[in-house]
């Protein structure tokens, strides 16, 4: 799932299979689920609480969803940092590790041991740690008598100060984004891991079967996936590549169910899509 703005963790919620058949959808900021969405979601079949989906107080689903590289969604699927993402999302990393003698794009690649996992070049995996509503702090000092240029100067100054205050140590990143056309501002704090290694990918004939034409069709008949592993230092913190690094132990990981889905099941997707114009008037 590619995104136009990888700084935002937003929900795309699809509710399917009701009689009469209909779907409702929206893109939601996880921080606001408790306030705006969870009651309606539960009425439609969601069996999770808002805290189980996103929380700063306990492990939650959002802890297992990552920004892979510069703009894709990935999911942590093991207690030892294994990440699942699309084949096209891992394509550049797979290509950079290939050679004339070892063409991993054409032939695919599977590491049979940890020693065979290949370090990616300039590849990152980013975890959202928390979101904070900073609207009041951003608007501090603004007077309604000011013109737009004066207001923007104060907003930018306040944003710079807040991101500087929130910047942590090794691997921490803080950004602020405006929502609802500048009426609300949210601060996002991330951990960025830099030692990411290729574990496996199918041949391009499988991973890219149907190419972009099939990418936007459903059902798809392609193996559009690749597997990577996050490595960390001995303290489980982000670090540059080192042979001494160890597999990252995530706060949360997804377990893959083989039970399938049933008609009427509640469905939601947690990830990093692009933008939404949901609240624009027609």
C-alpha positions as CSV (number, residue, x, y, z in Angstrom):
1,X,0.0,0.0,0.0
2,X,1.8,3.1,-1.2
3,X,1.2,6.5,0.5
4,X,1.5,10.1,-0.5
5,X,2.3,11.1,3.1
6,X,4.0,8.4,5.1
7,X,3.8,10.5,8.3
8,X,0.2,9.6,9.1
9,X,-1.2,6.5,10.6
10,X,-4.9,6.4,9.5
11,X,-7.6,3.8,9.6
12,X,-9.4,2.7,6.5
13,X,-12.5,1.0,7.8
14,X,-14.7,-1.1,5.5
15,X,-17.8,-2.7,6.8
16,X,-19.1,-5.4,4.5
17,X,-21.7,-8.1,4.1
18,X,-24.8,-6.7,5.8
19,X,-28.3,-7.3,4.5
20,X,-29.1,-5.5,2.4
21,X,-25.5,-5.7,1.1
22,X,-23.8,-2.3,1.7
23,X,-20.4,-0.9,2.7
24,X,-19.5,2.1,4.7
25,X,-16.0,3.4,4.8
26,X,-13.8,6.1,6.2
27,X,-10.2,7.0,7.1
28,X,-9.7,7.7,10.7
29,X,-6.9,8.9,13.0
30,X,-6.4,6.2,15.7
31,X,-6.2,8.7,18.5
32,X,-9.8,9.7,17.8
33,X,-11.3,6.2,17.6
34,X,-12.6,6.2,21.2
35,X,-14.2,9.6,20.7
36,X,-15.8,9.2,17.3
37,X,-15.8,5.7,15.9
38,X,-15.5,2.7,18.2
39,X,-19.2,2.5,19.3
40,X,-20.4,2.4,15.7
41,X,-17.6,-0.1,14.8
42,X,-18.7,-2.4,17.6
43,X,-22.3,-2.2,16.5
44,X,-21.2,-3.4,13.1
45,X,-19.3,-6.4,14.5
46,X,-15.9,-5.2,15.7
47,X,-15.0,-7.2,18.8
48,X,-12.0,-5.0,19.8
49,X,-11.9,-2.0,22.1
50,X,-10.3,1.3,21.0
51,X,-7.5,0.6,23.4
52,X,-6.8,-2.7,21.7
53,X,-6.4,-1.0,18.4
54,X,-4.4,2.1,19.4
55,X,-3.1,2.8,22.9
56,X,-0.1,4.5,24.6
57,X,-0.8,2.6,27.8
58,X,-0.7,-1.0,26.5
59,X,0.4,-3.1,23.6
60,X,-2.0,-2.7,20.7
61,X,-2.5,-3.6,17.1
62,X,-1.0,-0.3,15.9
63,X,2.3,-1.5,17.5
64,X,2.5,-4.2,14.8
65,X,1.9,-1.9,11.8
66,X,4.9,-0.2,10.3
67,X,6.0,2.2,7.6
68,X,8.2,0.1,5.4
69,X,10.9,2.0,3.5
70,X,9.8,5.4,2.3
71,X,6.1,4.9,1.9
72,X,4.6,1.4,2.2
73,X,2.7,-0.4,4.9
74,X,4.2,-3.5,6.6
75,X,3.1,-5.8,9.3
76,X,5.2,-7.5,12.0
77,X,4.3,-11.2,12.0
78,X,6.7,-12.8,14.5
79,X,8.2,-12.2,17.9
80,X,11.6,-11.9,16.2
81,X,10.9,-8.9,14.0
82,X,9.7,-10.6,10.8
83,X,8.0,-8.1,8.6
84,X,5.5,-8.8,5.7
85,X,5.0,-6.2,3.0
86,X,4.2,-6.1,-0.7
87,X,6.7,-7.4,-3.3
88,X,6.6,-4.0,-5.1
89,X,7.4,-2.3,-1.8
90,X,10.5,-4.5,-1.3
91,X,11.4,-4.3,-5.0
92,X,14.1,-1.7,-4.8
93,X,15.8,-3.4,-1.8
94,X,15.6,-6.7,-3.6
95,X,17.0,-5.2,-6.8
96,X,19.9,-3.5,-4.9
97,X,20.9,-6.8,-3.5
98,X,20.9,-8.5,-6.8
99,X,23.7,-9.1,-9.3
100,X,24.3,-10.7,-12.7
101,X,25.1,-13.9,-11.0
102,X,22.4,-13.7,-8.3
103,X,19.3,-12.1,-9.9
104,X,16.8,-12.1,-7.0
105,X,14.3,-10.2,-9.0
106,X,14.0,-12.9,-11.6
107,X,14.7,-15.9,-9.4
108,X,13.5,-14.8,-6.0
109,X,15.4,-15.3,-2.8
110,X,14.9,-17.3,0.4
111,X,17.3,-17.2,3.4
112,X,17.7,-20.7,4.9
113,X,19.3,-19.3,8.1
114,X,19.8,-16.0,9.9
115,X,23.3,-15.8,8.4
116,X,21.8,-15.8,4.9
117,X,19.5,-12.8,5.6
118,X,20.8,-9.9,3.5
119,X,21.2,-6.3,4.8
120,X,19.2,-3.8,2.8
121,X,20.8,-0.6,1.6
122,X,19.4,2.6,3.2
123,X,16.2,0.6,4.1
124,X,14.2,1.5,7.2
125,X,11.2,0.3,9.1
126,X,9.3,2.9,11.2
127,X,7.1,2.3,14.2
128,X,4.5,4.9,15.4
129,X,4.9,5.3,19.2
130,X,2.2,7.8,20.0
131,X,0.0,10.6,18.7
132,X,-0.7,13.8,20.6
133,X,-3.2,16.6,19.8
134,X,-1.1,19.8,19.9
135,X,-3.6,22.2,18.3
136,X,-3.7,24.6,21.3
137,X,0.1,24.7,21.4
138,X,0.4,25.4,17.7
139,X,-2.2,28.1,17.8
140,X,-0.6,29.8,20.9
141,X,0.1,33.5,20.1
142,X,-2.3,33.8,17.2
143,X,-4.7,36.7,17.2
144,X,-7.7,36.8,14.8
145,X,-6.7,40.3,13.8
146,X,-3.6,38.9,12.1
147,X,-3.4,38.3,8.4
148,X,-2.7,34.8,7.0
149,X,1.0,35.4,6.6
150,X,1.5,36.5,10.2
151,X,-0.5,33.5,11.4
152,X,1.6,31.1,9.3
153,X,4.8,32.5,10.7
154,X,3.7,31.8,14.3
155,X,2.4,28.3,13.4
156,X,5.7,27.4,11.8
157,X,7.6,28.8,14.8
158,X,5.5,26.8,17.2
159,X,5.8,23.6,15.1
160,X,9.6,23.9,15.0
161,X,9.8,24.4,18.7
162,X,7.5,21.4,19.5
163,X,9.4,19.0,17.1
164,X,12.7,20.2,18.6
165,X,11.4,19.5,22.1
166,X,10.1,16.1,21.1
167,X,13.2,14.9,19.3
168,X,14.7,12.0,21.2
169,X,17.9,10.0,20.8
170,X,19.0,7.4,18.4
171,X,16.3,6.5,15.9
172,X,13.5,8.8,17.3
173,X,11.7,11.1,14.9
174,X,8.9,13.7,15.6
175,X,6.7,15.4,13.0
176,X,3.6,17.5,13.2
177,X,0.8,17.4,10.6
178,X,-2.2,19.6,10.1
179,X,-5.7,18.1,9.6
180,X,-9.1,19.5,8.6
181,X,-7.4,22.3,6.5
182,X,-5.3,23.7,9.3
183,X,-8.0,23.6,12.1
184,X,-6.3,20.8,14.1
185,X,-2.7,19.7,14.5
186,X,-1.3,16.4,15.7
187,X,2.2,15.4,16.7
188,X,3.5,11.9,15.7
189,X,6.5,10.3,17.4
190,X,8.3,7.4,15.7
191,X,11.1,5.0,16.2
192,X,13.1,4.3,12.9
193,X,15.0,1.1,12.6
194,X,17.9,1.0,10.1
195,X,19.2,-2.6,10.1
196,X,16.6,-4.3,7.9
197,X,17.5,-7.6,6.1
198,X,15.9,-9.5,3.3
199,X,14.5,-12.9,4.3
200,X,12.5,-13.9,1.3
201,X,10.8,-12.9,-1.9
202,X,9.1,-14.8,-4.8
203,X,10.3,-14.5,-8.4
204,X,9.1,-11.4,-10.2
205,X,6.9,-13.6,-12.3
206,X,4.9,-14.4,-9.2
207,X,5.4,-11.2,-7.1
208,X,4.5,-8.9,-10.0
209,X,2.1,-11.1,-11.9
210,X,-0.4,-8.8,-13.7
211,X,1.6,-5.7,-12.9
212,X,-0.2,-2.4,-12.1
213,X,-3.2,-3.4,-14.2
214,X,-4.1,-6.2,-11.7
215,X,-2.9,-4.2,-8.7
216,X,-6.1,-2.3,-8.7
217,X,-8.4,-5.3,-9.3
218,X,-10.1,-7.8,-7.0
219,X,-9.6,-10.7,-6.6
220,X,-5.9,-10.6,-7.5
221,X,-4.0,-13.6,-8.7
222,X,-0.5,-12.7,-7.7
223,X,2.0,-13.4,-4.9
224,X,2.6,-9.7,-4.2
225,X,4.6,-10.1,-1.0
226,X,8.2,-10.0,0.4
227,X,9.6,-10.8,3.8
228,X,12.2,-8.8,5.8
229,X,13.5,-8.9,9.4
230,X,14.2,-5.9,11.7
231,X,17.4,-6.0,13.6
232,X,18.3,-4.0,16.7
233,X,21.1,-3.6,19.2
234,X,21.5,-5.6,22.4
235,X,19.1,-3.2,24.1
236,X,16.4,-3.8,21.4
237,X,16.9,-0.2,20.1
238,X,17.4,1.1,16.6
239,X,21.0,0.8,15.3
240,X,23.1,0.9,12.2
241,X,23.9,-2.4,10.6
242,X,26.2,-4.6,12.7
243,X,26.9,-8.3,12.6
244,X,26.4,-8.1,16.4
245,X,22.8,-6.9,16.1
246,X,20.0,-9.3,17.0
247,X,16.4,-9.7,15.7
248,X,14.1,-7.0,17.1
249,X,11.6,-8.1,19.7
250,X,8.4,-6.1,18.9
251,X,5.8,-5.0,21.4
252,X,3.1,-6.7,19.4
253,X,3.0,-9.0,16.3
254,X,0.1,-10.3,14.2
255,X,-0.7,-14.0,14.1
256,X,-1.8,-15.3,10.7
257,X,-5.1,-17.1,10.9
258,X,-6.0,-19.9,8.5
259,X,-9.6,-19.9,9.4
260,X,-10.7,-17.6,6.5
261,X,-13.5,-15.1,6.6
262,X,-17.3,-15.4,6.5
263,X,-20.0,-13.4,5.0
264,X,-20.9,-10.4,7.2
265,X,-17.6,-10.4,9.0
266,X,-16.4,-6.9,10.2
267,X,-13.4,-5.8,8.2
268,X,-10.9,-3.0,8.8
269,X,-7.5,-2.2,7.5
270,X,-4.8,-0.5,9.6
271,X,-2.1,1.1,7.7
272,X,-0.6,4.1,5.9
273,X,-2.7,5.1,2.9
274,X,-2.6,8.5,1.3
275,X,-5.0,11.4,1.9
276,X,-8.7,11.7,2.3
277,X,-11.3,14.2,1.2
278,X,-13.9,12.6,3.4
279,X,-15.1,15.8,5.0
280,X,-15.2,18.0,1.9
281,X,-18.6,19.2,0.9
282,X,-19.8,18.1,-2.5
